[in-house]
């Protein structure tokens, strides 16, 4: 963004924002820590780092990302990869089973669902309750379709009549 008057700028960044889930059910952000590091590095590169307001819900599930945001405030901060961020986090907070814990985090990020064209349009553990809420909404409204969940699958023509299961 142009800044002709050379004013100080900042960002408002969510480390606990999920498009599919109500905030009271949030778990781990389904974007990799390297993605967050990249975003924070871009903020610094564009000089939008005068003020960073970092939004979170529950603190515990988001410490990994909150630590990265805090590290980005250091003068010598450089973009970091998943392996570096994860090693730093797990080695700090866990005294046993560190390799297994790192592997679980890696598996989580490998399992995320990309539901839109943008890099951050991902779903993790909130995917299941999202679908349940959509099914309940369709049932209560006597709808035979889930129009806001059509992105989940590309349904073959032969299956479409099977959707008329509701009265």
DSSP file (Angstrom, degrees, kcal/mol; ACC not computed):
  #  RESIDUE AA STRUCTURE BP1 BP2  ACC     N-H-->O    O-->H-N    N-H-->O    O-->H-N    TCO  KAPPA ALPHA  PHI   PSI    X-CA   Y-CA   Z-CA
    1    1 A X              0   0    0      0, 0.0     2,-0.0     0, 0.0     0, 0.0   0.000 360.0 360.0 360.0 137.3    0.0    0.0    0.0
    2    2 A X        -     0   0    0      1,-0.1     2,-0.1     2,-0.0     3,-0.1  -0.352 360.0-170.1 -67.0 149.4    1.3    3.4   -0.8
    3    3 A X    >   +     0   0    0      1,-0.1     3,-1.8     3,-0.0    -1,-0.1  -0.562  14.0 167.0-138.3  69.3    2.3    5.6    2.1
    4    4 A X  T 3  S+     0   0    0      1,-0.3    -1,-0.1     2,-0.1    -2,-0.0   0.753  79.3  47.2 -63.1 -25.7    3.0    9.1    0.6
    5    5 A X  T 3  S-     0   0    0     -3,-0.1    -1,-0.3     2,-0.0    -3,-0.0   0.349 106.5-125.4 -98.0   6.3    3.0   10.8    4.0
    6    6 A X    <   +     0   0    0     -3,-1.8     2,-0.2     1,-0.2    -2,-0.1   0.887  47.8 171.2  53.0  46.0    5.4    8.2    5.5
    7    7 A X        -     0   0    0      1,-0.1     2,-0.2     0, 0.0    -1,-0.2  -0.512  38.7-102.1 -84.3 154.3    3.0    7.5    8.4
    8    8 A X        -     0   0    0     -2,-0.2     2,-0.3    42,-0.1    40,-0.1  -0.515  44.8-170.8 -73.9 144.1    3.5    4.7   10.9
    9    9 A X        -     0   0    0     38,-0.6    41,-2.2    -2,-0.2    42,-0.7  -0.908  10.5-177.4-136.5 161.9    1.3    1.7   10.3
   10   10 A X  E     -a   51   0A   0     -2,-0.3     2,-0.3    40,-0.2    42,-0.2  -0.820  17.0-120.5-145.4-175.5    0.4   -1.5   11.9
   11   11 A X  E     -a   52   0A   0     40,-2.2    42,-2.9    -2,-0.2     2,-0.5  -0.894   5.9-142.6-131.8 161.1   -1.6   -4.7   11.5
   12   12 A X  E     -a   53   0A   0     -2,-0.3     2,-0.4    40,-0.2    42,-0.2  -0.980  33.6-176.7-120.6 111.6   -4.4   -6.6   13.2
   13   13 A X  E     -a   54   0A   0     40,-2.6    42,-3.3    -2,-0.5     2,-0.6  -0.935  19.1-146.1-123.4 133.1   -3.6  -10.3   12.9
   14   14 A X  E     +a   55   0A   0     -2,-0.4     3,-0.3    40,-0.2    42,-0.2  -0.846  19.8 172.4 -96.9 122.9   -5.6  -13.3   14.0
   15   15 A X  S    S+     0   0    0     40,-2.8    14,-0.3    -2,-0.6    41,-0.2   0.323  88.6  42.3-101.4   4.1   -3.7  -16.4   15.3
   16   16 A X  S    S+     0   0    0     39,-0.6     2,-0.5    12,-0.1    -1,-0.1  -0.193  82.6 123.3-140.5  43.7   -7.0  -17.9   16.3
   17   17 A X        +     0   0    0     -3,-0.3     2,-0.4    38,-0.1    -3,-0.0  -0.939  30.3 176.2-114.5 125.3   -9.3  -17.1   13.4
   18   18 A X        -     0   0    0     -2,-0.5     3,-0.5     3,-0.3   105,-0.1  -0.992  25.3-150.6-128.8 130.7  -11.2  -19.9   11.6
   19   19 A X  S    S+     0   0    0     -2,-0.4    -1,-0.1   103,-0.4   104,-0.1   0.741  96.2  45.2 -69.9 -22.3  -13.7  -19.4    8.8
   20   20 A X  S    S+     0   0    0    102,-0.2     2,-0.4     2,-0.1    -1,-0.2   0.583 105.4  60.5 -99.3  -9.7  -15.6  -22.5    9.6
   21   21 A X  S    S-     0   0    0     -3,-0.5    -3,-0.3     2,-0.0     2,-0.1  -0.924  76.8-113.4-132.5 142.3  -15.9  -22.5   13.4
   22   22 A X    >   -     0   0    0     -2,-0.4     3,-2.0     1,-0.1     4,-0.1  -0.425  39.7-115.5 -64.6 145.9  -17.4  -20.4   16.2
   23   23 A X  G >  S+     0   0    0      1,-0.3     3,-1.1     2,-0.2    35,-0.3   0.708 109.2  67.4 -64.7 -21.4  -14.6  -18.9   18.3
   24   24 A X  G 3  S+     0   0    0      1,-0.2    -1,-0.3    33,-0.1    -2,-0.0   0.558 103.2  47.0 -77.1  -3.7  -15.6  -20.8   21.5
   25   25 A X  G <  S+     0   0    0     -3,-2.0    -1,-0.2     2,-0.0    -2,-0.2   0.195  81.8 143.1-115.6  15.2  -14.6  -24.1   19.8
   26   26 A X    <   +     0   0    0     -3,-1.1     2,-0.1   -10,-0.1    35,-0.1  -0.283  18.7 169.7 -68.0 138.7  -11.2  -23.1   18.4
   27   27 A X        -     0   0    0      1,-0.3     3,-0.1    34,-0.1     2,-0.1  -0.277  53.5 -22.7-116.5-151.7   -8.3  -25.4   18.4
   28   28 A X  S    S-     0   0    0     -2,-0.1    97,-0.3     1,-0.1    -1,-0.3  -0.357  75.8-102.2 -63.6 134.8   -4.9  -25.2   16.7
   29   29 A X        -     0   0    0    -14,-0.3    -1,-0.1    32,-0.3    94,-0.1  -0.336  25.6-136.1 -55.6 131.5   -4.8  -22.8   13.7
   30   30 A X  S    S+     0   0    0     92,-0.2     2,-0.4    90,-0.1    -1,-0.1   0.111  78.6  89.9 -85.9  26.4   -4.9  -24.9   10.5
   31   31 A X  S    S-     0   0    0     91,-0.1    89,-0.1    81,-0.0    -2,-0.1  -0.940  86.0-107.3-114.2 144.2   -2.2  -22.8    8.8
   32   32 A X     >  -     0   0    0     -2,-0.4     4,-1.7     1,-0.1     3,-0.4  -0.283  21.5-120.1 -68.0 154.1    1.4  -23.8    9.3
   33   33 A X  H  > S+     0   0    0      1,-0.2     4,-2.7     2,-0.2    47,-0.2   0.817 115.4  60.5 -63.4 -28.8    3.7  -21.7   11.5
   34   34 A X  H  > S+     0   0    0      2,-0.2     4,-2.5     1,-0.2    -1,-0.2   0.875 102.3  52.4 -64.7 -36.1    5.9  -21.1    8.4
   35   35 A X  H  > S+     0   0    0     -3,-0.4     4,-2.4     2,-0.2    -2,-0.2   0.932 110.8  46.4 -62.9 -45.9    2.9  -19.4    6.8
   36   36 A X  H  X S+     0   0    0     -4,-1.7     4,-2.6     2,-0.2    -2,-0.2   0.918 112.0  51.2 -62.5 -43.6    2.4  -17.2    9.8
   37   37 A X  H  X S+     0   0    0     -4,-2.7     4,-2.2     1,-0.2    -1,-0.2   0.903 109.6  50.7 -59.4 -42.2    6.1  -16.4    9.8
   38   38 A X  H  X S+     0   0    0     -4,-2.5     4,-2.1     2,-0.2    -2,-0.2   0.927 110.6  48.8 -61.7 -45.0    5.9  -15.5    6.1
   39   39 A X  H  X S+     0   0    0     -4,-2.4     4,-1.9     1,-0.2    -2,-0.2   0.915 111.9  48.3 -61.9 -43.5    3.0  -13.2    6.7
   40   40 A X  H  X S+     0   0    0     -4,-2.6     4,-1.9     1,-0.2    -1,-0.2   0.851 109.8  53.0 -67.0 -33.6    4.8  -11.5    9.6
   41   41 A X  H  X S+     0   0    0     -4,-2.2     4,-2.7    -5,-0.2    -1,-0.2   0.884 107.3  51.5 -67.2 -38.8    7.9  -11.1    7.5
   42   42 A X  H  X S+     0   0    0     -4,-2.1     4,-2.1     2,-0.2    -2,-0.2   0.888 106.8  54.3 -64.0 -38.4    5.9   -9.4    4.8
   43   43 A X  H  <>S+     0   0    0     -4,-1.9     5,-2.8     2,-0.2     6,-0.3   0.935 111.4  44.6 -59.1 -46.7    4.4   -7.0    7.4
   44   44 A X  H ><5S+     0   0    0     -4,-1.9     3,-1.6     1,-0.2    -2,-0.2   0.918 110.2  54.5 -64.1 -44.2    8.0   -6.1    8.4
   45   45 A X  H 3<5S+     0   0    0     -4,-2.7    -1,-0.2     1,-0.3    -2,-0.2   0.856 111.3  45.0 -58.6 -36.7    9.1   -5.7    4.8
   46   46 A X  T 3<5S-     0   0    0     -4,-2.1    -1,-0.3    -5,-0.1    -2,-0.2   0.356 115.2-117.2 -89.8   4.9    6.3   -3.3    4.0
   47   47 A X  T < 5S+     0   0    0     -3,-1.6   -38,-0.6    -4,-0.2     3,-0.3   0.866  75.4 131.0  60.4  40.0    7.0   -1.4    7.3
   48   48 A X      < +     0   0    0     -5,-2.8     3,-0.3    -6,-0.2    -4,-0.2   0.038  42.9  95.3-101.9  23.5    3.6   -2.2    8.7
   49   49 A X        +     0   0    0     -6,-0.3   -39,-0.2    -5,-0.2     3,-0.2   0.133  41.6 104.4-107.1  20.9    5.1   -3.3   12.0
   50   50 A X  S    S+     0   0    0    -41,-2.2     2,-0.4     1,-0.3   -40,-0.2   0.918  99.9  10.9 -62.9 -41.6    4.9   -0.1   14.1
   51   51 A X  E     -a   10   0A   0    -42,-0.7   -40,-2.2    -3,-0.3     2,-0.5  -0.996  68.4-170.9-138.4 131.3    2.0   -1.7   15.9
   52   52 A X  E     -a   11   0A   0     -2,-0.4     2,-0.7   -42,-0.2   -40,-0.2  -0.963   3.7-167.2-124.5 114.2    0.9   -5.3   15.8
   53   53 A X  E     -a   12   0A   0    -42,-2.9   -40,-2.6    -2,-0.5     2,-0.6  -0.894  12.0-162.5 -99.8 111.4   -2.4   -6.2   17.5
   54   54 A X  E     -a   13   0A   0     -2,-0.7     2,-0.4   -42,-0.2   -40,-0.2  -0.860   3.6-154.9-103.4 119.7   -2.4  -10.0   17.7
   55   55 A X  E     +a   14   0A   0    -42,-3.3   -40,-2.8    -2,-0.6   -39,-0.6  -0.750  20.9 161.2 -98.0 136.7   -5.9  -11.5   18.3
   56   56 A X        -     0   0    0     -2,-0.4     3,-0.1   -42,-0.2   -40,-0.0  -0.960  27.5-151.2-144.5 163.7   -6.4  -14.9   19.9
   57   57 A X  S    S+     0   0    0      1,-0.5    -1,-0.1    -2,-0.3   -33,-0.1   0.469  81.9  10.2 -97.5-116.0   -9.1  -16.9   21.6
   58   58 A X  S    S-     0   0    0    -35,-0.3    -1,-0.5     1,-0.1     4,-0.3  -0.417  74.8-140.9 -61.6 141.4   -8.0  -19.4   24.2
   59   59 A X  S >  S+     0   0    0      1,-0.1     3,-1.7     2,-0.1     4,-0.4   0.938  86.5  62.2 -75.9 -47.9   -4.3  -18.9   24.8
   60   60 A X  G >  S+     0   0    0      1,-0.3     3,-1.2     2,-0.2     4,-0.3   0.860 101.3  49.1 -54.2 -47.9   -3.0  -22.5   25.2
   61   61 A X  G 3  S+     0   0    0      1,-0.2   -32,-0.3   -35,-0.1    -1,-0.3   0.703 116.8  44.9 -66.6 -13.1   -3.8  -23.8   21.7
   62   62 A X  G <> S+     0   0    0     -3,-1.7     4,-2.9    -4,-0.3     3,-0.4   0.294  74.7 105.0-115.7   9.1   -2.2  -20.7   20.1
   63   63 A X  H <> S+     0   0    0     -3,-1.2     4,-2.9    -4,-0.4     5,-0.3   0.889  78.3  60.1 -58.4 -39.2    1.1  -20.4   22.1
   64   64 A X  H  > S+     0   0    0     -4,-0.3     4,-1.2     1,-0.2    -1,-0.2   0.922 113.5  36.2 -53.3 -46.9    3.0  -21.7   19.1
   65   65 A X  H  > S+     0   0    0     -3,-0.4     4,-2.4     2,-0.2    -2,-0.2   0.855 114.3  55.4 -77.8 -37.0    1.7  -18.8   16.9
   66   66 A X  H  X S+     0   0    0     -4,-2.9     4,-2.5     1,-0.2    -2,-0.2   0.894 106.4  52.5 -62.9 -39.0    1.8  -16.2   19.7
   67   67 A X  H  X S+     0   0    0     -4,-2.9     4,-2.5    -5,-0.2    -1,-0.2   0.902 109.1  49.7 -61.3 -40.9    5.5  -17.0   20.3
   68   68 A X  H  X S+     0   0    0     -4,-1.2     4,-1.8    -5,-0.3    -2,-0.2   0.912 110.1  50.0 -67.3 -40.8    6.2  -16.5   16.6
   69   69 A X  H  < S+     0   0    0     -4,-2.4     4,-0.5     2,-0.2    -2,-0.2   0.931 112.0  48.5 -60.8 -44.4    4.4  -13.2   16.6
   70   70 A X  H >< S+     0   0    0     -4,-2.5     3,-1.3     1,-0.2     4,-0.3   0.899 110.0  51.5 -62.9 -40.7    6.4  -12.1   19.6
   71   71 A X  H >< S+     0   0    0     -4,-2.5     3,-1.8     1,-0.3    -1,-0.2   0.834  99.0  66.0 -65.1 -31.1    9.7  -13.2   18.0
   72   72 A X  T 3< S+     0   0    0     -4,-1.8    -1,-0.3     1,-0.3    -2,-0.2   0.678  90.4  65.6 -66.0 -14.9    8.8  -11.1   14.9
   73   73 A X  T <  S+     0   0    0     -3,-1.3    -1,-0.3    -4,-0.5    -2,-0.2   0.626  78.9 102.9 -81.1 -12.5    9.1   -8.0   17.0
   74   74 A X  S X  S-     0   0    0     -3,-1.8     3,-1.7    -4,-0.3    -3,-0.0  -0.453  80.2-124.8 -71.6 143.8   12.8   -8.6   17.5
   75   75 A X  T 3  S+     0   0    0      1,-0.3    -1,-0.1    -2,-0.1    -3,-0.0   0.823 108.8  45.9 -59.1 -34.3   15.1   -6.4   15.3
   76   76 A X  T 3  S+     0   0    0      2,-0.0    -1,-0.3     0, 0.0    -4,-0.1   0.177  80.6 144.3 -97.8  18.9   16.9   -9.3   13.8
   77   77 A X    <   -     0   0    0     -3,-1.7     2,-0.3    -5,-0.2    -5,-0.1  -0.322  24.7-175.9 -61.7 135.8   13.8  -11.4   13.0
   78   78 A X        -     0   0    0     -2,-0.0    -2,-0.0     0, 0.0   -37,-0.0  -0.959  38.5 -87.5-128.4 149.1   14.0  -13.5    9.8
   79   79 A X        -     0   0    0     -2,-0.3     2,-0.3   -41,-0.1   -41,-0.1  -0.286  50.2-154.2 -54.6 137.9   11.3  -15.6    8.3
   80   80 A X        -     0   0    0    -47,-0.2   -43,-0.2   -46,-0.1   -42,-0.2  -0.844   6.7-125.6-120.4 154.7   11.5  -19.1    9.7
   81   81 A X     >  -     0   0    0     -2,-0.3     4,-2.4   -44,-0.1     5,-0.2  -0.456  32.8-101.3 -93.3 169.7   10.4  -22.5    8.4
   82   82 A X  H  > S+     0   0    0      1,-0.2     4,-3.0     2,-0.2     5,-0.3   0.896 119.4  54.0 -56.4 -44.7    8.1  -25.1   10.1
   83   83 A X  H  > S+     0   0    0      1,-0.2     4,-2.4     2,-0.2    -1,-0.2   0.914 111.3  44.3 -60.4 -45.0   11.0  -27.3   11.3
   84   84 A X  H  > S+     0   0    0      2,-0.2     4,-2.3     1,-0.2    -1,-0.2   0.930 116.3  45.8 -65.7 -46.9   12.8  -24.4   13.1
   85   85 A X  H  X S+     0   0    0     -4,-2.4     4,-2.4     1,-0.2    -2,-0.2   0.927 115.3  46.9 -63.1 -45.7    9.6  -23.0   14.7
   86   86 A X  H  X S+     0   0    0     -4,-3.0     4,-2.9    -5,-0.2     5,-0.3   0.904 111.9  49.6 -65.4 -43.1    8.4  -26.4   15.8
   87   87 A X  H  X S+     0   0    0     -4,-2.4     4,-2.4    -5,-0.3     5,-0.2   0.931 112.2  48.6 -61.6 -45.5   11.8  -27.4   17.3
   88   88 A X  H  X S+     0   0    0     -4,-2.3     4,-1.1    -5,-0.2    -2,-0.2   0.923 116.3  43.3 -59.8 -46.0   12.0  -24.1   19.2
   89   89 A X  H  X S+     0   0    0     -4,-2.4     4,-2.1    -5,-0.2     3,-0.3   0.957 117.0  42.9 -66.7 -53.4    8.5  -24.5   20.6
   90   90 A X  H  X S+     0   0    0     -4,-2.9     4,-2.3     1,-0.2    -2,-0.2   0.894 113.0  52.4 -65.3 -41.1    8.6  -28.2   21.5
   91   91 A X  H  < S+     0   0    0     -4,-2.4    -1,-0.2    -5,-0.3    -2,-0.2   0.804 113.1  46.6 -65.0 -27.8   12.1  -28.0   23.0
   92   92 A X  H  < S+     0   0    0     -4,-1.1    -2,-0.2    -3,-0.3    -1,-0.2   0.885 123.6  28.7 -78.9 -40.6   10.9  -25.1   25.2
   93   93 A X  H  < S+     0   0    0     -4,-2.1     2,-0.4     1,-0.1    -2,-0.2   0.592 113.9  56.3-103.4 -12.6    7.6  -26.5   26.4
   94   94 A X     <  -     0   0    0     -4,-2.3    -1,-0.1    -5,-0.2     4,-0.1  -0.980  46.2-176.3-128.2 130.6    8.1  -30.3   26.5
   95   95 A X  S    S+     0   0    0     -2,-0.4     2,-0.3     2,-0.1     3,-0.1   0.664  73.4  38.6 -96.1 -18.4   10.7  -32.2   28.3
   96   96 A X  S    S+     0   0    0      1,-0.1     5,-0.1     2,-0.1    -1,-0.1  -0.897 110.4  17.5-129.8 158.4    9.8  -35.7   27.1
   97   97 A X     >  +     0   0    0     -2,-0.3     4,-2.3     1,-0.1     5,-0.2   0.790  67.8 155.2  57.6  33.2    8.6  -37.3   23.8
   98   98 A X  H  >  +     0   0    0      1,-0.2     4,-2.5     2,-0.2     5,-0.2   0.884  68.4  50.7 -61.6 -41.4    9.7  -34.3   21.8
   99   99 A X  H  > S+     0   0    0      1,-0.2     4,-2.2     2,-0.2    -1,-0.2   0.927 111.8  47.7 -63.0 -44.3   10.1  -36.2   18.5
  100  100 A X  H  > S+     0   0    0      2,-0.2     4,-2.0     1,-0.2    -1,-0.2   0.891 111.7  50.3 -63.8 -39.7    6.7  -37.8   18.8
  101  101 A X  H  X S+     0   0    0     -4,-2.3     4,-2.1     2,-0.2    -2,-0.2   0.923 110.1  49.7 -65.7 -44.3    5.1  -34.4   19.6
  102  102 A X  H  X S+     0   0    0     -4,-2.5     4,-2.3     1,-0.2    -1,-0.2   0.906 109.6  52.5 -60.1 -40.9    6.8  -32.8   16.6
  103  103 A X  H  X S+     0   0    0     -4,-2.2     4,-2.4     1,-0.2    -1,-0.2   0.880 106.8  52.5 -63.5 -38.2    5.5  -35.6   14.4
  104  104 A X  H  X S+     0   0    0     -4,-2.0     4,-2.1     2,-0.2    -1,-0.2   0.918 109.4  48.8 -64.4 -43.1    2.0  -35.1   15.7
  105  105 A X  H  X S+     0   0    0     -4,-2.1     4,-2.1     2,-0.2    -2,-0.2   0.933 111.4  50.1 -60.9 -45.1    2.1  -31.4   14.8
  106  106 A X  H  X S+     0   0    0     -4,-2.3     4,-1.7     1,-0.2    -2,-0.2   0.907 109.7  50.5 -61.4 -42.1    3.5  -32.2   11.3
  107  107 A X  H  X S+     0   0    0     -4,-2.4     4,-1.3     1,-0.2    -1,-0.2   0.877 107.1  55.5 -63.8 -37.2    0.7  -34.7   10.7
  108  108 A X  H >< S+     0   0    0     -4,-2.1     3,-0.6     1,-0.2     4,-0.5   0.946 109.5  45.0 -59.7 -49.0   -1.9  -32.1   11.8
  109  109 A X  H 3< S+     0   0    0     -4,-2.1     3,-0.5     1,-0.2    -1,-0.2   0.789 110.8  54.3 -70.1 -25.9   -0.6  -29.6    9.2
  110  110 A X  H 3< S+     0   0    0     -4,-1.7    -1,-0.2    -5,-0.2    -2,-0.2   0.765 108.0  51.6 -73.6 -24.3   -0.5  -32.3    6.5
  111  111 A X  S << S+     0   0    0     -4,-1.3    -1,-0.2    -3,-0.6    -2,-0.2   0.474  80.2 121.1 -93.3  -3.5   -4.1  -33.2    7.2
  112  112 A X        -     0   0    0     -4,-0.5     2,-0.5    -3,-0.5    12,-0.2  -0.242  61.2-125.3 -64.1 153.6   -5.6  -29.7    6.9
  113  113 A X  E     -B  123   0B   0     10,-2.6    10,-1.9     2,-0.0     2,-0.8  -0.866   8.6-145.8-104.1 126.7   -8.3  -29.2    4.2
  114  114 A X  E     +B  122   0B   0     -2,-0.5     8,-0.2     8,-0.2     5,-0.1  -0.834  26.5 168.0 -89.3 112.7   -7.9  -26.5    1.6
  115  115 A X        +     0   0    0      6,-2.0     2,-0.3    -2,-0.8     7,-0.2   0.489  56.2  31.6-109.1  -3.4  -11.4  -25.3    1.0
  116  116 A X  S    S-     0   0    0      5,-1.0     5,-0.1     2,-0.3     0, 0.0  -0.871  85.4 -98.6-144.2 177.5  -10.9  -22.1   -1.0
  117  117 A X  S    S+     0   0    0     -2,-0.3     2,-0.3     3,-0.1    -3,-0.0   0.690  93.8  86.0 -75.4 -18.3   -8.5  -20.5   -3.5
  118  118 A X  S >  S-     0   0    0      1,-0.1     3,-2.3     2,-0.0    -2,-0.3  -0.614  83.9-122.2 -89.9 145.5   -6.6  -18.5   -0.9
  119  119 A X  T 3  S+     0   0    0      1,-0.3    -1,-0.1    -2,-0.3   -84,-0.0   0.810 110.8  49.5 -53.5 -35.9   -3.6  -20.0    1.0
  120  120 A X  T 3  S+     0   0    0      1,-0.1     2,-1.7   -89,-0.1    -1,-0.3   0.333  78.9 103.9 -91.9   9.3   -5.2  -19.3    4.4
  121  121 A X    <   +     0   0    0     -3,-2.3    -6,-2.0    -5,-0.1    -5,-1.0  -0.613  55.9 133.2 -88.9  78.5   -8.6  -20.9    3.5
  122  122 A X  E     -B  114   0B   0     -2,-1.7     2,-0.4    -8,-0.2  -103,-0.4  -0.873  43.3-152.4-129.0 157.7   -7.9  -24.0    5.5
  123  123 A X  E     +B  113   0B   0    -10,-1.9   -10,-2.6    -2,-0.3   -94,-0.0  -0.996  17.9 164.9-133.2 137.7   -9.8  -26.2    8.0
  124  124 A X  S >  S-     0   0    0     -2,-0.4     3,-1.7   -12,-0.2     4,-0.3   0.248  70.8 -13.9-115.9-118.8   -8.5  -28.4   10.7
  125  125 A X  T 3  S+     0   0    0    -97,-0.3     4,-0.5     1,-0.3     3,-0.3   0.579 125.4  68.2 -71.6  -8.3  -10.2  -29.9   13.6
  126  126 A X  T 3> S+     0   0    0      1,-0.2     4,-1.8     2,-0.1    -1,-0.3   0.534  76.8  86.7 -85.4  -4.6  -13.2  -27.6   13.2
  127  127 A X  H <> S+     0   0    0     -3,-1.7     4,-2.0     1,-0.2    -1,-0.2   0.914  85.9  50.5 -61.8 -45.2  -14.2  -29.3    9.9
  128  128 A X  H  > S+     0   0    0     -3,-0.3     4,-2.0    -4,-0.3    -1,-0.2   0.951 112.7  43.2 -62.5 -52.3  -16.3  -32.1   11.6
  129  129 A X  H  > S+     0   0    0     -4,-0.5     4,-2.6     1,-0.2    -1,-0.2   0.835 109.2  60.9 -65.0 -28.2  -18.4  -29.8   13.8
  130  130 A X  H  X S+     0   0    0     -4,-1.8     4,-2.0     2,-0.2    -1,-0.2   0.949 107.3  43.7 -58.8 -49.0  -18.9  -27.4   10.8
  131  131 A X  H  X S+     0   0    0     -4,-2.0     4,-2.5     1,-0.2    -2,-0.2   0.893 111.7  53.5 -65.5 -39.3  -20.5  -30.2    8.8
  132  132 A X  H  X S+     0   0    0     -4,-2.0     4,-2.4     1,-0.2    -1,-0.2   0.921 109.0  49.2 -61.0 -43.8  -22.7  -31.3   11.8
  133  133 A X  H  X S+     0   0    0     -4,-2.6     4,-2.4     1,-0.2    -1,-0.2   0.892 111.2  50.0 -62.2 -39.3  -23.9  -27.7   12.2
  134  134 A X  H  X S+     0   0    0     -4,-2.0     4,-2.3     2,-0.2    -2,-0.2   0.888 110.2  49.5 -67.4 -39.3  -24.7  -27.5    8.5
  135  135 A X  H  X S+     0   0    0     -4,-2.5     4,-2.5     2,-0.2    -2,-0.2   0.922 112.3  47.8 -65.0 -44.1  -26.7  -30.8    8.6
  136  136 A X  H  X S+     0   0    0     -4,-2.4     4,-2.9     2,-0.2     5,-0.2   0.912 110.8  51.8 -62.6 -42.6  -28.7  -29.6   11.6
  137  137 A X  H  X S+     0   0    0     -4,-2.4     4,-2.0     1,-0.2    -2,-0.2   0.917 111.4  47.0 -60.4 -44.0  -29.4  -26.3    9.9
  138  138 A X  H  <>S+     0   0    0     -4,-2.3     5,-3.0     2,-0.2    -2,-0.2   0.910 113.5  48.8 -64.1 -42.0  -30.7  -28.1    6.8
  139  139 A X  H ><5S+     0   0    0     -4,-2.5     3,-1.3     3,-0.2    -2,-0.2   0.934 112.0  47.5 -63.6 -47.8  -32.8  -30.4    8.9
  140  140 A X  H 3<5S+     0   0    0     -4,-2.9    -1,-0.2     1,-0.3    -2,-0.2   0.859 115.3  45.6 -63.7 -36.2  -34.3  -27.6   11.0
  141  141 A X  T 3<5S-     0   0    0     -4,-2.0    -1,-0.3    -5,-0.2    -2,-0.2   0.339 111.5-120.7 -90.7   8.7  -35.1  -25.6    7.9
  142  142 A X  T < 5 +     0   0    0     -3,-1.3     2,-0.3     1,-0.2    -3,-0.2   0.835  59.1 155.5  57.0  35.8  -36.5  -28.6    6.0
  143  143 A X      < -     0   0    0     -5,-3.0    -1,-0.2    -6,-0.2    -2,-0.1  -0.706  41.8-155.5 -93.3 144.5  -33.9  -28.2    3.3
  144  144 A X  S    S+     0   0    0     -2,-0.3     2,-0.3    23,-0.1    21,-0.2   0.361  76.1  57.1 -96.8   5.7  -32.8  -31.2    1.2
  145  145 A X        -     0   0    0     -7,-0.1     2,-0.5    19,-0.1     3,-0.1  -0.905  66.9-141.7-134.1 160.2  -29.5  -29.5    0.4
  146  146 A X    >   +     0   0    0     -2,-0.3     3,-2.0     1,-0.1     4,-0.2  -0.720  29.0 173.0-115.0  76.1  -26.4  -28.2    2.1
  147  147 A X  G >  S+     0   0    0     -2,-0.5     3,-0.7     1,-0.3    -1,-0.1   0.799  75.0  51.9 -62.0 -29.4  -25.8  -25.2   -0.2
  148  148 A X  G 3  S+     0   0    0      1,-0.2    -1,-0.3    -3,-0.1     3,-0.1   0.347 109.9  50.0 -90.2   9.4  -23.0  -23.7    2.0
  149  149 A X  G X  S+     0   0    0     -3,-2.0     3,-1.7     1,-0.1     4,-0.4   0.172  71.6 110.6-125.8  15.8  -21.1  -27.0    2.1
  150  150 A X  G X   +     0   0    0     -3,-0.7     3,-0.5     1,-0.3     5,-0.2   0.700  66.3  71.0 -65.7 -19.3  -21.0  -27.8   -1.5
  151  151 A X  G 3  S+     0   0    0      1,-0.2    -1,-0.3    -4,-0.1     3,-0.1   0.673  80.6  77.5 -70.1 -15.6  -17.3  -27.2   -1.7
  152  152 A X  G <  S+     0   0    0     -3,-1.7     2,-0.3     1,-0.2    -1,-0.2   0.911 108.2   4.7 -64.2 -43.4  -16.7  -30.4    0.4
  153  153 A X    <   -     0   0    0     -3,-0.5     2,-0.9    -4,-0.4    -1,-0.2  -0.976  64.3-125.4-140.0 152.5  -17.2  -32.7   -2.5
  154  154 A X        -     0   0    0     -2,-0.3     2,-0.4    -3,-0.1    -3,-0.1  -0.892  41.4-145.1 -93.5 107.1  -17.8  -32.6   -6.2
  155  155 A X        -     0   0    0     -2,-0.9     5,-0.1    -5,-0.2     2,-0.0  -0.593   6.9-125.0 -84.3 128.9  -20.9  -34.7   -6.3
  156  156 A X    >>  -     0   0    0     -2,-0.4     3,-1.6     1,-0.1     4,-0.7  -0.356  23.8-115.8 -65.5 150.0  -21.5  -37.0   -9.3
  157  157 A X  G >4 S+     0   0    0      1,-0.3     3,-1.1     2,-0.2     4,-0.5   0.870 112.3  62.7 -53.9 -41.8  -24.8  -36.5  -11.2
  158  158 A X  G 34 S+     0   0    0      1,-0.3    -1,-0.3     2,-0.1     4,-0.2   0.698 102.4  51.5 -63.7 -18.1  -26.0  -40.0  -10.3
  159  159 A X  G X4 S+     0   0    0     -3,-1.6     3,-1.4     1,-0.1     4,-0.4   0.695  85.1  85.9 -90.2 -19.3  -26.0  -39.1   -6.5
  160  160 A X  G X< S+     0   0    0     -3,-1.1     3,-1.7    -4,-0.7     4,-0.2   0.851  84.3  55.3 -56.6 -41.2  -28.0  -35.9   -6.7
  161  161 A X  G >  S+     0   0    0     -4,-0.5     3,-1.6     1,-0.3    -1,-0.3   0.819  96.9  67.8 -60.8 -26.2  -31.4  -37.6   -6.4
  162  162 A X  G <  S+     0   0    0     -3,-1.4     3,-0.3     1,-0.3    -1,-0.3   0.660  84.1  73.0 -67.6 -14.8  -30.2  -39.3   -3.2
  163  163 A X  G X  S+     0   0    0     -3,-1.7     2,-0.9    -4,-0.4     3,-0.6   0.630  73.9  83.1 -74.2 -11.9  -30.2  -35.9   -1.5
  164  164 A X  T <   +     0   0    0     -3,-1.6    -1,-0.2     1,-0.2    -2,-0.1  -0.129  54.2 116.6 -84.6  41.8  -34.0  -35.8   -1.4
  165  165 A X  T 3   +     0   0    0     -2,-0.9     2,-0.3    -3,-0.3    -1,-0.2   0.589  52.6  86.2 -85.1 -12.4  -34.0  -37.8    1.8
  166  166 A X    <         0   0    0     -3,-0.6   -22,-0.1     1,-0.1   -27,-0.0  -0.658 360.0 360.0 -93.5 147.7  -35.6  -35.1    4.0
  167  167 A X              0   0    0     -2,-0.3    -1,-0.1   -24,-0.1   -23,-0.1   0.500 360.0 360.0 -69.9 360.0  -39.3  -34.6    4.3
